[in-house]
Each structure stands twice: as C-alpha cells, then as structure tokens.
C-alpha cells in the first residue's frame, strides 16, 4: 500500500489504450467525396502516377475512429501532461521555458504563413523573406556578428554547421589535415563535443577549476598546431559567467584556431555582453528558447548561426538577401558548406522570434536580461535555508540566468536522490526538473532557470514545494521513494529505456519490437 500522499496536485488519469489500438473497422470521422467524373477522366490512375517500387502492397495500419473519439482521445491526453501553460516549470534549466505570447500563435497559424510554400515564386514570398532578412539584422546587432543564417532547425544543427565551416576554412588555409582537434568544456552543452566528434574531430574537454570556471591553464596546455577551434558556452550551465572569456579566445586565436560561442544561454545577457566584443568568430542562438517559441522537446526549433566577415562565404546556403527592391535567396555561394535542410529554415519559429524582438525593442530585451538575473538570484537566496540543498563552487558569486545546485547532503542524510525528488515534484503540480548533462560533475544535481516571465509569487511557490519535499525526505522518505502518487502515470519508468540505445524507441511500433527482442535475448541468456 502506498504511503500517504501529501502533494497538493491531482491530475486526470484516463485508462485507455494507445490510439493505434483503438477504433472499429469501417468507422470514419470524415467521408471524402469522389471527384467529379471530368476530373477523374483527366487524371492518370494511381498505378500510372506511382512507380511500382514505392507503391504499398497493403493499406497503412491506421486507427479507424469517429471525430468524437479522436477529439476525446487527444483532449484526455492534454489533461495528462504538464507544461509552461499549465504549471510553473522553473526547473527546466538550460531550456529557457519562458512564456510565449499567444499573439505569436495567431501569427504563425494565419493562412498568410501557414498556406505559404517555399517553392512559390519569390515575388509572392516577399513578406516572409523580409521577416527573415530583418530578423538576421536584429541578431547581428544583438551579437555583433556580420551575417546570419537562419536555416538550421536546432541549436545542435547550427553547431554542426559551425564545425563544418571551421573545417572548410582550415582546408582553404591548407591546414585541414593538420588541425584535427577541437577544444570544449565539460559544462558546455553536449551538442558542442557531440557535433565535433560527429564531424570527425578529436575532442578535448576542459574541466572546471575550484572556481567552477573552465581551467585556463588546461586550455594553454591543450592548444597546439592541431587545434581547429574552441566551442564554448558562457555562462555554462552552472550559471557562472566566465569573466576571462576574452583570454580564452585570444589563446585559441594565437594558436590559429577558430572560436565559436554557444549562446543558447543568452537570456541573461541581452544588451550586457556580445560575442563580438569577446573576440568570437562565430556564435549561435536557439530562437526557440531565448527568443520565445514554445519549447516542444525535439521541435520545433531554429538555430540562428552568425559569423564575422571572413567566414561569411562558408555559411549554409541559401542566404536571404535584399537587392534594394526585393528579397531573394542567394544560392550563388561557391564556398558554402551547402544546405543544412530543405528550403531556408523553420519559418514559424523565426516569425515568433521576429515578433518577440519587435515587441520588446532594445530596452525591453535588456530588461529581460536584468529580470532573469534578478529572478535567479532571488530564487537562490530563498533556497539557502532548504535542508540538504547546496550551491557548489564560487560561494557568494552571483549566477546569471540559472544555477546548478546539489542535493548531495540530503542524499547522504536520507538516501533520497535528486531523481527521487524530481518525481515527487509532480505531486505538487510542477513539471519534472532538469538535473544535469552527463557526467554529473556536481553530485545529485538540480538545475532551475527562473526566466523573466515568472513572478515573485511563482518563485515563492516553487521554492516552498522544494522545501516541503526536503522536509519529507527527513520525516517520511517513503512518500518520496514511491512517488509520483497524483499523476496520470504512477509507475516509475525504467531509465534504461531512455539511455540504452538497444531499448530506446521513438514510436510505439519500434518500442514493441525492441521490447520483444530484449525479452527474447534475456530468455535466451538465462537458458
């Protein structure tokens, strides 16, 4: 029997099968009328339109349901989830889960955008191309870079493009084969070492020193004639701003390397610092984070990639440009690394970012940074008296827009881990929080980010819930060990389904197949 649930939240729970398992043969929501005889007569048959090799040999296995059943199913699912419109999700550190004004949704769902097609003639796309061009101009001012590409559909795709541009640049300098190492840091976003390794580079990671910042002496030892570049986040996910960042850039430049600034954590730096003044050659922004687009977890996204003058020729093509009369796509870029994706980017995310920037203006964006820093440091001050919680590294040094805390003392005292607390937060109506990227340099980590859109009352509520759970850990740890109690799904997920690539699956069919294979292998191994 489960321990008494002291949480303050009760979520809807609908016991029903997956939609692929629902329905009755022959049931329909909409019956499509047959085309007029003259239309049928003027159109080739399906057999003539599709080559035999790509025709289905049987219809797709789709669920057959009425409109009412479909609506009911998805509305029930909407009651079984949490997100920024439903709860206070301060815990989603590094995700910048800010409120996205609903007027943005009105804009991107307008037929003026939703019915556009990138293959239309340019003269009919002047509006969206103008938005791309203006957004790139805004980002140039915000960063100090000389040109931007908005083609990347994620931050990591922008990082990979930056690495590819480094490689192309060094190739043109006849140093491509020699410069095969990229330096990054252990607390920079994993997309940095991941993209460098995917591109074939040897990755050198710098660990933090006693002050929590990347060790500059280790950087001096790491740079050499093999250094292709530096990929670094600042502030890193610890929330500590590296005040010596220009020295890092100078050291790599002196060795002939290229410096890329991962600015996914820009939210606390609008109008305060710029990539150009720190000496960087390239930078990127996550428009779906810092510039207010709903964070959809694997989409939609947009990685804006900016560069200094000498790297402009290598940017992905096409670039949206303006000739004084009309906007157009510049495809004539012989030294470009090529396309990152079809067409020219994720237009709805760019439109939201454009609206966000225009509505706030320069002074508003600077206020965003100040409020983000204020909210974060107010929250950290309120957390000081939570038993078992600490803020490692650089005691007394203010953080920027987020911080990585530790439940190590609470775990030592009670056996309750950060993952246990994470699940218990659901019973209080809060979305699960972000712990940290692996490896967990800070034991039992917890990384909140109270951006500018949260009120003082929101922060107080969030801190109070953490304080209550910490007290539960000392008084009644079983209620946490058995959490969640009040959510739609109350069974704990086997973490191997999220970390073991032999079990990880993005679709129900893939999950069923992999689960059967795993069980079969387990039975065979036991025999």
C-alpha positions as CSV (number, residue, x, y, z in Angstrom):
1,X,0.0,0.0,0.0
2,X,1.4,3.4,-0.9
3,X,2.3,5.9,1.7
4,X,0.0,8.8,2.3
5,X,0.3,11.4,-0.5
6,X,1.0,14.9,0.9
7,X,1.2,16.5,-2.5
8,X,-1.2,19.3,-3.4
9,X,-2.0,18.3,-7.0
10,X,-4.3,15.7,-8.6
11,X,-4.0,15.0,-12.3
12,X,-6.6,13.5,-14.5
13,X,-6.0,9.8,-15.2
14,X,-7.7,8.1,-18.2
15,X,-7.2,4.4,-18.5
16,X,-7.4,3.8,-22.3
17,X,-5.3,2.2,-24.9
18,X,-3.0,3.9,-27.4
19,X,-4.8,5.4,-30.4
20,X,-3.2,2.8,-32.7
21,X,-5.1,0.2,-30.6
22,X,-8.5,1.9,-30.7
23,X,-11.3,2.0,-33.2
24,X,-13.6,-0.3,-35.2
25,X,-13.1,-1.5,-38.7
26,X,-15.0,0.7,-41.1
27,X,-15.6,3.6,-38.7
28,X,-14.9,7.0,-40.1
29,X,-14.7,10.6,-39.0
30,X,-14.9,12.1,-42.5
31,X,-16.0,10.5,-45.8
32,X,-14.2,12.1,-48.7
33,X,-16.4,12.6,-51.7
34,X,-15.4,11.1,-55.0
35,X,-14.0,13.6,-57.6
36,X,-16.2,14.7,-60.5
37,X,-16.1,12.4,-63.5
38,X,-14.4,15.0,-65.6
39,X,-11.6,15.3,-63.0
40,X,-11.2,11.5,-62.9
41,X,-11.1,11.4,-66.7
42,X,-8.3,14.0,-66.9
43,X,-6.1,12.4,-64.2
44,X,-3.9,9.3,-64.5
45,X,-4.6,6.3,-62.3
46,X,-2.6,5.7,-59.1
47,X,-0.7,2.9,-60.8
48,X,0.4,5.4,-63.5
49,X,1.4,8.1,-61.1
50,X,3.5,6.0,-58.7
51,X,6.3,3.7,-59.7
52,X,5.7,0.1,-58.7
53,X,8.7,0.1,-56.3
54,X,7.1,2.7,-54.0
55,X,3.5,1.5,-54.0
56,X,2.2,-0.1,-50.8
57,X,1.3,-3.7,-51.0
58,X,-1.4,-3.2,-48.3
59,X,-3.1,-0.1,-46.8
60,X,-1.4,1.6,-43.8
61,X,-2.4,0.3,-40.4
62,X,-4.2,3.4,-39.3
63,X,-6.8,3.6,-36.5
64,X,-10.4,3.9,-37.6
65,X,-12.4,6.2,-35.4
66,X,-15.1,8.8,-35.4
67,X,-14.4,12.5,-35.0
68,X,-15.8,12.4,-31.4
69,X,-13.5,9.5,-30.5
70,X,-10.5,11.3,-31.9
71,X,-11.3,14.6,-30.1
72,X,-12.0,12.8,-26.8
73,X,-8.7,10.9,-27.0
74,X,-6.5,13.9,-27.6
75,X,-8.3,16.1,-25.1
76,X,-7.8,13.4,-22.5
77,X,-4.1,13.3,-23.3
78,X,-3.9,17.1,-22.9
79,X,-5.2,16.6,-19.3
80,X,-2.4,14.1,-18.6
81,X,0.6,16.4,-19.3
82,X,2.3,19.4,-17.8
83,X,3.9,22.3,-19.5
84,X,4.5,26.0,-19.3
85,X,0.8,26.9,-19.9
86,X,-0.3,24.6,-17.1
87,X,2.3,24.8,-14.4
88,X,5.4,26.6,-13.1
89,X,8.3,24.9,-14.9
90,X,11.2,26.8,-13.4
91,X,13.0,23.5,-13.1
92,X,13.7,23.2,-16.8
93,X,17.1,24.8,-16.7
94,X,19.0,25.4,-19.9
95,X,15.7,25.1,-21.8
96,X,14.6,28.7,-21.1
97,X,11.0,27.8,-20.6
98,X,9.6,31.3,-20.9
99,X,6.1,32.3,-21.7
100,X,5.4,32.7,-25.4
101,X,2.7,35.3,-26.1
102,X,-0.4,33.8,-27.7
103,X,-0.5,36.6,-30.3
104,X,2.5,34.8,-31.8
105,X,0.4,31.7,-32.3
106,X,-2.2,33.8,-34.1
107,X,0.5,35.0,-36.4
108,X,2.0,31.6,-37.3
109,X,-1.4,30.0,-37.8
110,X,-2.6,32.7,-40.1
111,X,-3.1,31.4,-43.7
112,X,-0.8,34.1,-44.8
113,X,2.0,32.0,-43.3
114,X,0.6,28.5,-42.9
115,X,-0.5,28.3,-46.6
116,X,2.8,29.6,-47.9
117,X,5.0,27.2,-49.8
118,X,8.8,27.8,-50.2
119,X,8.6,26.8,-53.9
120,X,6.3,29.7,-54.6
121,X,7.8,32.5,-56.8
122,X,9.9,34.9,-54.8
123,X,7.6,37.8,-55.6
124,X,4.8,36.1,-53.7
125,X,7.1,35.4,-50.6
126,X,8.3,38.9,-50.0
127,X,6.7,39.1,-46.6
128,X,8.3,36.0,-45.0
129,X,11.6,36.7,-46.8
130,X,11.5,40.2,-45.4
131,X,11.0,38.8,-41.9
132,X,14.0,36.5,-42.3
133,X,16.1,39.4,-43.5
134,X,15.1,41.8,-40.7
135,X,15.5,39.0,-38.0
136,X,19.0,38.4,-39.2
137,X,19.7,42.2,-39.0
138,X,18.4,42.2,-35.4
139,X,20.6,39.3,-34.4
140,X,23.6,41.0,-36.0
141,X,23.1,43.9,-33.7
142,X,22.5,41.7,-30.6
143,X,25.6,39.7,-31.2
144,X,27.9,42.0,-33.2
145,X,28.3,39.3,-35.9
146,X,28.4,40.4,-39.6
147,X,25.9,37.9,-41.1
148,X,23.4,35.2,-40.1
149,X,21.9,32.1,-41.5
150,X,18.5,31.1,-40.1
151,X,18.4,27.8,-41.9
152,X,19.3,25.4,-39.0
153,X,16.4,23.7,-37.4
154,X,18.1,23.2,-34.0
155,X,20.9,24.5,-31.9
156,X,23.0,21.4,-32.5
157,X,22.5,21.7,-36.2
158,X,23.8,25.2,-36.1
159,X,26.8,23.9,-34.0
160,X,27.5,21.2,-36.6
161,X,27.3,23.8,-39.3
162,X,29.9,25.9,-37.4
163,X,32.2,22.9,-37.1
164,X,31.8,22.2,-40.8
165,X,32.7,25.9,-41.6
166,X,35.8,25.6,-39.4
167,X,36.8,22.6,-41.4
168,X,36.2,24.4,-44.7
169,X,38.1,27.4,-43.6
170,X,41.2,25.4,-42.5
171,X,41.0,23.5,-45.7
172,X,41.3,26.7,-47.6
173,X,44.3,27.6,-45.5
174,X,45.9,24.3,-46.4
175,X,45.7,23.2,-42.8
176,X,42.7,20.9,-42.9
177,X,44.5,17.7,-42.4
178,X,46.7,19.0,-39.6
179,X,44.1,20.8,-37.5
180,X,42.1,17.8,-36.3
181,X,41.3,18.7,-32.6
182,X,38.5,20.8,-31.1
183,X,38.5,22.1,-27.5
184,X,35.4,22.4,-25.5
185,X,34.4,22.3,-21.8
186,X,32.7,19.7,-19.6
187,X,29.9,22.1,-18.6
188,X,29.3,23.4,-22.2
189,X,26.2,22.0,-23.9
190,X,26.8,18.4,-25.1
191,X,25.9,19.5,-28.6
192,X,29.4,21.0,-28.8
193,X,31.5,17.9,-28.3
194,X,28.9,15.8,-30.0
195,X,28.9,17.8,-33.2
196,X,32.7,18.0,-33.2
197,X,33.0,14.2,-32.8
198,X,30.4,13.6,-35.4
199,X,32.4,15.7,-37.8
200,X,35.4,13.5,-37.2
201,X,37.4,15.7,-34.8
202,X,39.2,14.6,-31.7
203,X,37.5,16.3,-28.7
204,X,39.5,17.8,-25.8
205,X,37.4,18.6,-22.8
206,X,38.4,21.2,-20.2
207,X,37.2,20.5,-16.6
208,X,36.2,23.3,-14.2
209,X,38.6,24.6,-11.6
210,X,37.9,25.3,-8.0
211,X,36.0,28.5,-9.0
212,X,33.7,26.4,-11.2
213,X,35.0,28.0,-14.4
214,X,37.0,26.2,-17.2
215,X,40.6,26.0,-16.2
216,X,42.6,28.4,-18.3
217,X,45.9,26.6,-17.6
218,X,44.4,23.4,-19.0
219,X,43.5,25.4,-22.1
220,X,47.0,26.6,-22.6
221,X,48.2,23.0,-22.4
222,X,45.6,21.8,-24.8
223,X,46.1,24.3,-27.7
224,X,48.6,23.4,-30.4
225,X,49.1,23.4,-34.1
226,X,46.4,20.7,-34.2
227,X,43.8,23.0,-32.8
228,X,40.9,23.6,-35.2
229,X,38.8,25.6,-32.8
230,X,37.1,26.3,-29.5
231,X,33.4,25.5,-28.8
232,X,32.3,27.0,-25.5
233,X,29.1,28.1,-23.7
234,X,29.2,31.1,-21.4
235,X,27.7,31.2,-18.9
236,X,27.9,27.5,-18.7
237,X,25.0,25.6,-17.1
238,X,26.5,26.4,-13.6
239,X,25.2,29.9,-14.3
240,X,28.7,31.3,-13.6
241,X,29.9,33.9,-16.2
242,X,33.5,33.3,-17.3
243,X,34.9,36.8,-16.9
244,X,38.1,35.7,-18.6
245,X,36.4,34.6,-21.8
246,X,38.3,37.0,-24.0
247,X,41.6,35.5,-22.7
248,X,40.3,32.0,-23.8
249,X,39.5,33.4,-27.3
250,X,42.9,35.1,-27.6
251,X,44.8,31.9,-26.6
252,X,43.0,29.9,-29.3
253,X,43.4,32.6,-31.9
254,X,47.1,32.8,-31.2
255,X,47.3,29.0,-32.0
256,X,45.4,29.6,-35.3
257,X,42.1,28.2,-34.1
258,X,38.6,29.5,-34.7
259,X,36.3,30.4,-31.8
260,X,32.6,29.5,-31.6
261,X,30.3,30.9,-28.9
262,X,27.4,28.7,-28.0
263,X,24.8,31.3,-26.9
264,X,21.9,29.1,-26.1
265,X,22.1,30.6,-22.6
266,X,21.8,34.2,-23.8
267,X,18.6,35.0,-21.8
268,X,20.6,36.8,-19.1
269,X,22.9,38.7,-21.4
270,X,20.8,40.8,-23.7
271,X,22.4,44.2,-24.0
272,X,25.1,43.4,-21.5
273,X,27.7,41.4,-23.4
274,X,28.1,40.5,-27.1
275,X,30.1,37.8,-28.9
276,X,31.9,40.3,-31.0
277,X,33.5,42.2,-28.0
278,X,34.7,38.9,-26.6
279,X,36.5,38.2,-29.9
280,X,34.5,35.3,-31.2
281,X,34.4,34.4,-34.9
282,X,31.0,32.6,-34.8
283,X,28.0,32.2,-32.5
284,X,24.6,30.7,-32.4
285,X,21.3,31.4,-30.7
286,X,18.4,29.0,-30.1
287,X,15.4,31.0,-31.3
288,X,13.0,28.5,-29.8
289,X,14.5,29.2,-26.3
290,X,15.9,32.7,-25.9
291,X,13.6,34.3,-28.4
292,X,10.3,32.8,-27.2
293,X,8.9,30.0,-29.2
294,X,7.2,27.1,-27.3
295,X,9.8,24.6,-26.4
296,X,8.4,21.4,-27.9
297,X,11.1,18.9,-26.8
298,X,12.6,17.8,-30.1
299,X,10.9,20.6,-32.0
300,X,10.0,23.0,-33.4
301,X,13.4,24.7,-33.3
302,X,15.6,27.1,-35.1
303,X,19.3,27.6,-34.7
304,X,20.5,31.1,-35.8
305,X,24.2,30.9,-36.9
306,X,26.2,34.2,-37.0
307,X,29.7,34.8,-38.2
308,X,32.3,37.5,-38.7
309,X,33.1,38.9,-42.1
310,X,35.8,36.4,-43.2
311,X,33.6,33.4,-42.5
312,X,30.5,34.7,-44.5
313,X,31.5,32.7,-47.6
314,X,31.2,29.4,-45.7
315,X,27.7,30.0,-44.3
316,X,25.0,27.4,-45.3
317,X,23.1,28.4,-48.5
318,X,20.8,29.9,-49.4
319,X,21.1,33.2,-47.5
320,X,18.1,35.6,-47.6
321,X,19.3,38.9,-49.1
322,X,17.9,42.2,-50.4
323,X,18.9,44.0,-53.6
324,X,17.2,47.3,-52.8
325,X,13.9,46.4,-54.5
326,X,13.1,42.8,-53.4
327,X,14.1,40.0,-51.1
328,X,15.6,36.8,-52.6
329,X,17.5,33.7,-51.8
330,X,21.2,33.9,-52.6
331,X,22.2,30.4,-53.9
332,X,25.4,31.5,-55.6
333,X,27.8,30.7,-52.8
334,X,30.7,28.5,-54.2
335,X,32.5,28.2,-50.8
336,X,29.4,27.4,-48.8
337,X,29.2,24.2,-46.8
338,X,25.9,23.6,-48.5
339,X,22.4,23.1,-47.2
340,X,21.5,22.0,-43.7
341,X,17.9,21.2,-44.5
342,X,15.4,21.7,-47.3
343,X,14.4,25.3,-48.2
344,X,15.5,28.1,-45.8
345,X,14.5,27.2,-42.2
346,X,11.7,26.8,-39.8
347,X,9.6,29.8,-40.6
348,X,7.1,29.8,-37.7
349,X,9.9,29.9,-35.1
350,X,11.6,32.8,-37.0
351,X,8.3,34.7,-37.1
352,X,7.8,34.3,-33.3
353,X,11.4,35.5,-32.7
354,X,10.8,38.4,-35.0
355,X,7.6,39.4,-33.1
356,X,9.3,39.0,-29.7
357,X,12.2,41.3,-30.7
358,X,10.0,43.9,-32.3
359,X,7.5,44.0,-29.3
360,X,10.3,44.4,-26.7
361,X,12.8,46.6,-28.6
362,X,16.4,47.1,-27.3
363,X,15.4,48.4,-23.9
364,X,12.9,45.6,-23.4
365,X,15.4,42.9,-24.3
366,X,17.9,44.5,-21.8
367,X,15.1,44.4,-19.2
368,X,14.6,40.7,-20.0
369,X,18.3,40.1,-19.0
370,X,18.0,42.1,-15.8
371,X,14.8,40.4,-14.7
372,X,16.3,36.9,-15.5
373,X,19.3,37.6,-13.3
374,X,17.2,39.1,-10.6
375,X,14.7,36.2,-10.6
376,X,17.6,33.7,-10.5
377,X,19.4,35.3,-7.6
378,X,16.2,35.9,-5.6
379,X,15.4,32.2,-6.0
380,X,18.8,31.1,-4.9
381,X,18.6,33.4,-1.8
382,X,15.2,31.8,-0.9
383,X,16.7,28.3,-1.3
384,X,19.5,28.9,1.2
385,X,17.6,27.5,4.2
386,X,16.3,24.4,2.4
387,X,17.8,21.4,4.3
388,X,20.2,19.3,2.3
389,X,20.5,21.7,-0.7
390,X,23.7,23.5,-1.6
391,X,25.2,25.6,-4.3
392,X,28.7,24.3,-5.2
393,X,31.5,26.4,-6.4
394,X,32.2,30.1,-6.1
395,X,30.4,30.7,-2.9
396,X,28.8,34.2,-2.8
397,X,29.3,34.8,-6.5
398,X,26.1,35.7,-8.2
399,X,24.8,33.5,-11.0
400,X,23.5,34.7,-14.3
401,X,20.2,33.2,-15.5
402,X,20.4,29.7,-14.0
403,X,22.4,27.6,-11.5
404,X,23.3,24.0,-10.9
405,X,22.6,23.1,-7.2
406,X,23.3,19.8,-5.4
407,X,21.2,17.6,-3.1
408,X,24.3,15.7,-2.1
409,X,23.9,16.4,1.7
410,X,20.3,15.4,1.6
411,X,21.1,12.1,-0.1
412,X,23.8,11.4,2.4
413,X,21.4,12.1,5.3
414,X,18.3,10.4,3.9
415,X,19.1,8.2,0.9
416,X,16.7,10.4,-1.2
417,X,18.3,11.3,-4.6
418,X,17.7,14.1,-7.0
419,X,15.8,11.7,-9.3
420,X,13.5,10.8,-6.4
421,X,12.8,14.5,-5.7
422,X,12.3,15.1,-9.4
423,X,9.4,12.6,-9.5
424,X,7.9,13.9,-6.2
425,X,7.7,17.4,-7.7
426,X,4.9,16.1,-10.0
427,X,2.7,15.5,-7.0
428,X,2.9,19.2,-6.3
429,X,1.9,20.1,-9.8
430,X,5.3,21.1,-11.1
431,X,6.9,19.7,-14.3
432,X,9.9,17.5,-13.6
433,X,13.1,19.4,-13.4
434,X,16.4,19.1,-15.3
435,X,19.2,17.5,-13.3
436,X,22.3,18.0,-15.5
437,X,24.1,16.6,-18.5
438,X,26.2,13.6,-18.0
439,X,28.7,13.1,-16.5
440,X,27.3,14.6,-13.3
441,X,30.3,16.6,-12.1
442,X,28.1,18.1,-9.3
443,X,26.7,15.2,-7.2
444,X,22.9,14.8,-7.1
445,X,22.4,17.9,-9.3
446,X,19.4,20.1,-9.9
447,X,19.3,23.0,-12.5
448,X,16.5,25.5,-12.3
449,X,16.1,28.6,-14.5
450,X,13.5,31.2,-13.4
451,X,13.4,33.4,-16.5
452,X,12.0,36.9,-16.8
453,X,8.4,35.7,-17.2
454,X,8.0,34.2,-13.7
455,X,6.6,36.4,-10.9
456,X,7.8,36.6,-7.4
457,X,4.8,34.6,-6.3
458,X,5.7,31.8,-8.8
459,X,9.2,31.6,-7.5
460,X,8.0,31.5,-3.9
461,X,5.6,28.7,-4.7
462,X,8.3,26.7,-6.4
463,X,10.8,27.2,-3.5
464,X,8.1,26.3,-1.0
465,X,7.4,23.0,-2.7
466,X,11.1,22.1,-2.7
467,X,11.3,23.0,1.0
468,X,8.3,20.8,1.7
469,X,9.8,17.8,-0.2
470,X,13.2,18.2,1.5
471,X,11.4,18.1,4.9
472,X,9.6,14.9,3.7
473,X,12.9,13.4,2.9
474,X,13.9,13.7,6.6
475,X,10.5,12.9,8.1
476,X,8.9,10.4,5.7
477,X,11.3,9.3,2.9
478,X,8.9,6.5,1.7
479,X,6.4,9.0,0.4
480,X,9.1,10.3,-2.0
481,X,10.5,6.9,-2.8
482,X,7.1,5.8,-4.0
483,X,6.2,9.0,-5.9
484,X,4.5,10.1,-8.0
485,X,1.1,9.4,-6.5
486,X,-1.1,12.0,-8.1
487,X,-0.2,11.9,-11.8
488,X,-1.7,10.1,-14.8
489,X,1.1,7.6,-14.9
490,X,2.2,6.5,-11.5
491,X,4.6,3.7,-12.4
492,X,8.3,4.7,-12.5
493,X,9.9,4.4,-15.9
494,X,12.9,2.0,-16.2
495,X,15.7,4.5,-17.0
496,X,17.3,2.1,-19.4
497,X,14.5,2.7,-21.9
498,X,15.9,6.3,-22.1
499,X,19.6,5.6,-22.0
500,X,20.1,2.2,-23.7
501,X,20.0,2.6,-27.5
502,X,19.0,-1.1,-27.8
503,X,15.8,-0.2,-25.9
504,X,15.2,3.4,-26.8
505,X,12.4,4.0,-29.2
506,X,10.6,7.0,-30.7
507,X,7.5,5.2,-31.9
508,X,5.1,2.6,-30.4
509,X,5.9,0.0,-33.1
510,X,9.6,0.4,-32.5
511,X,9.1,0.1,-28.8
512,X,7.1,-3.1,-29.1
513,X,9.6,-4.6,-31.5
514,X,12.6,-3.7,-29.3
515,X,10.9,-4.8,-26.2
516,X,10.1,-8.2,-27.7
517,X,13.7,-8.6,-28.9
518,X,15.1,-7.6,-25.5
519,X,12.8,-10.1,-23.7
520,X,13.8,-12.8,-26.2
521,X,17.5,-12.2,-25.7
522,X,17.0,-12.2,-21.9
523,X,15.3,-15.5,-22.0
524,X,18.0,-16.9,-24.3
525,X,20.7,-15.6,-22.0
526,X,19.1,-17.2,-18.9
527,X,19.0,-20.6,-20.7
